[in-house]
């Protein structure tokens, strides 16, 4: 079990200027969604599949390009911004995301969270982006104080 404070202190908050859309497809939409994902070639896109549905995350511009291929889909009304928590996390770090989600909940910022192999990514509504970044910067500052207090 590893303390998350050093990771919270070290993380960079990375974003781009793009907006993203969240698309829901029926479970049988996996082949179409995977094909679109393979064609997109953007730095961030995501595909989540469970027994009930397929969720596809695309840049807003890409959605416009591929929307005609998405049958029986529903697009979340909001536009989202990406925040990457850019720090390589070891698999034994406990509580890292708890700090992140608690801070965003306290700031009244709803999130869609995605974990890659070693980094986490958040989608927040564009209208909440600045508030989310402020809350996350506060987490970093608190972690720096905690790390320093522990002698690190």
C-alpha positions as CSV (number, residue, x, y, z in Angstrom):
1,X,0.0,0.0,0.0
2,X,1.5,3.3,-1.1
3,X,0.6,6.8,0.2
4,X,-0.9,8.9,-2.7
5,X,0.4,12.3,-1.5
6,X,3.7,12.2,-3.5
7,X,1.7,11.3,-6.6
8,X,-0.8,14.1,-6.0
9,X,2.0,16.6,-5.5
10,X,3.8,15.4,-8.7
11,X,0.8,15.2,-11.0
12,X,0.5,17.6,-13.9
13,X,-3.0,18.7,-15.0
14,X,-3.0,18.4,-18.7
15,X,-5.8,19.5,-21.0
16,X,-6.3,20.4,-24.6
17,X,-8.6,23.0,-26.3
18,X,-10.9,20.3,-27.6
19,X,-14.4,19.5,-26.6
20,X,-15.6,15.9,-26.4
21,X,-18.9,14.2,-26.7
22,X,-20.2,11.1,-24.9
23,X,-22.2,8.7,-27.0
24,X,-24.3,5.8,-25.9
25,X,-24.9,2.9,-28.3
26,X,-26.7,-0.4,-27.8
27,X,-24.6,-3.4,-26.8
28,X,-24.6,-4.6,-30.4
29,X,-23.0,-1.4,-31.5
30,X,-19.5,-2.5,-30.5
31,X,-18.2,-3.3,-34.0
32,X,-19.2,0.1,-35.4
33,X,-17.8,1.9,-32.4
34,X,-14.5,0.0,-32.5
35,X,-14.2,0.7,-36.2
36,X,-14.8,4.5,-35.7
37,X,-12.3,4.5,-32.8
38,X,-9.7,2.8,-35.0
39,X,-10.2,5.5,-37.7
40,X,-10.2,8.5,-35.5
41,X,-6.5,8.7,-34.6
42,X,-6.9,11.4,-32.0
43,X,-4.7,11.6,-28.9
44,X,-7.7,10.9,-26.7
45,X,-10.8,8.7,-27.4
46,X,-12.3,6.0,-25.3
47,X,-14.5,2.9,-25.7
48,X,-16.2,1.2,-22.8
49,X,-18.3,-1.9,-23.3
50,X,-20.5,-3.7,-20.8
51,X,-23.4,-6.1,-21.2
52,X,-25.9,-3.3,-21.5
53,X,-24.4,-0.7,-23.7
54,X,-21.4,0.7,-25.5
55,X,-20.0,4.1,-24.6
56,X,-17.9,6.0,-27.1
57,X,-16.0,9.2,-26.3
58,X,-15.0,11.3,-29.3
59,X,-13.9,14.8,-30.0
60,X,-16.9,16.9,-31.0
61,X,-15.6,17.4,-34.5
62,X,-15.1,13.6,-35.0
63,X,-18.7,13.0,-33.8
64,X,-20.0,15.2,-36.6
65,X,-17.9,13.2,-39.1
66,X,-19.0,9.7,-38.0
67,X,-22.5,10.3,-36.6
68,X,-24.2,8.9,-39.7
69,X,-22.7,5.5,-38.9
70,X,-24.0,5.4,-35.4
71,X,-27.4,3.7,-35.4
72,X,-29.7,3.9,-32.4
73,X,-27.3,6.2,-30.5
74,X,-27.8,8.9,-27.9
75,X,-25.4,11.8,-27.5
76,X,-25.1,13.4,-24.0
77,X,-26.3,17.0,-24.4
78,X,-23.3,18.5,-22.7
79,X,-19.9,19.2,-24.2
80,X,-17.0,18.0,-22.1
81,X,-13.4,19.0,-21.6
82,X,-10.6,16.5,-20.9
83,X,-8.3,16.7,-17.9
84,X,-5.5,14.2,-17.7
85,X,-4.0,13.6,-14.3
86,X,-0.5,13.2,-15.7
87,X,1.5,11.2,-13.3
88,X,2.5,7.6,-13.7
89,X,0.7,5.6,-11.0
90,X,1.9,2.3,-9.6
91,X,-0.8,-0.3,-9.1
92,X,-0.4,-0.3,-5.3
93,X,-1.2,3.4,-4.8
94,X,-4.3,3.6,-2.5
95,X,-6.5,6.6,-2.2
96,X,-5.2,8.7,-5.2
97,X,-8.6,8.9,-6.9
98,X,-10.5,9.3,-3.6
99,X,-8.7,12.6,-3.1
100,X,-9.5,13.7,-6.7
101,X,-13.2,12.7,-6.6
102,X,-13.7,14.2,-3.1
103,X,-12.3,17.5,-4.2
104,X,-14.4,17.6,-7.3
105,X,-17.5,16.6,-5.4
106,X,-16.9,19.4,-2.9
107,X,-16.7,21.8,-5.8
108,X,-19.9,20.4,-7.2
109,X,-18.2,19.2,-10.4
110,X,-19.7,16.0,-11.9
111,X,-17.1,13.8,-13.7
112,X,-16.7,10.9,-16.1
113,X,-13.5,9.1,-15.0
114,X,-11.4,6.8,-17.1
115,X,-8.2,5.0,-16.1
116,X,-5.5,4.0,-18.6
117,X,-2.7,1.6,-17.6
118,X,-0.8,4.2,-15.6
119,X,-2.8,7.5,-15.8
120,X,-6.3,8.7,-15.1
121,X,-8.4,11.0,-17.2
122,X,-11.5,13.0,-16.4
123,X,-14.2,14.5,-18.6
124,X,-15.9,17.4,-17.0
125,X,-18.7,19.5,-18.5
126,X,-17.1,22.5,-20.3
127,X,-19.1,24.8,-18.1
128,X,-17.4,23.3,-15.0
129,X,-13.9,23.2,-16.4
130,X,-12.3,26.2,-14.6
131,X,-13.9,25.1,-11.3
132,X,-12.5,21.6,-11.7
133,X,-9.0,22.8,-12.5
134,X,-9.1,25.1,-9.4
135,X,-10.2,22.2,-7.2
136,X,-7.5,19.9,-8.6
137,X,-4.8,22.6,-8.2
138,X,-5.9,22.8,-4.5
139,X,-5.4,19.0,-4.2
140,X,-1.9,19.4,-5.5
141,X,-1.2,22.2,-3.1
142,X,-2.5,20.3,-0.1
143,X,-0.5,17.2,-1.1
144,X,2.7,19.4,-1.3
145,X,2.1,20.6,2.2
146,X,1.3,17.0,3.5
147,X,4.4,15.6,1.8
148,X,6.6,18.4,3.3
149,X,5.1,17.8,6.7
150,X,6.0,14.1,6.4
151,X,9.6,15.0,5.6
152,X,9.3,14.3,1.8
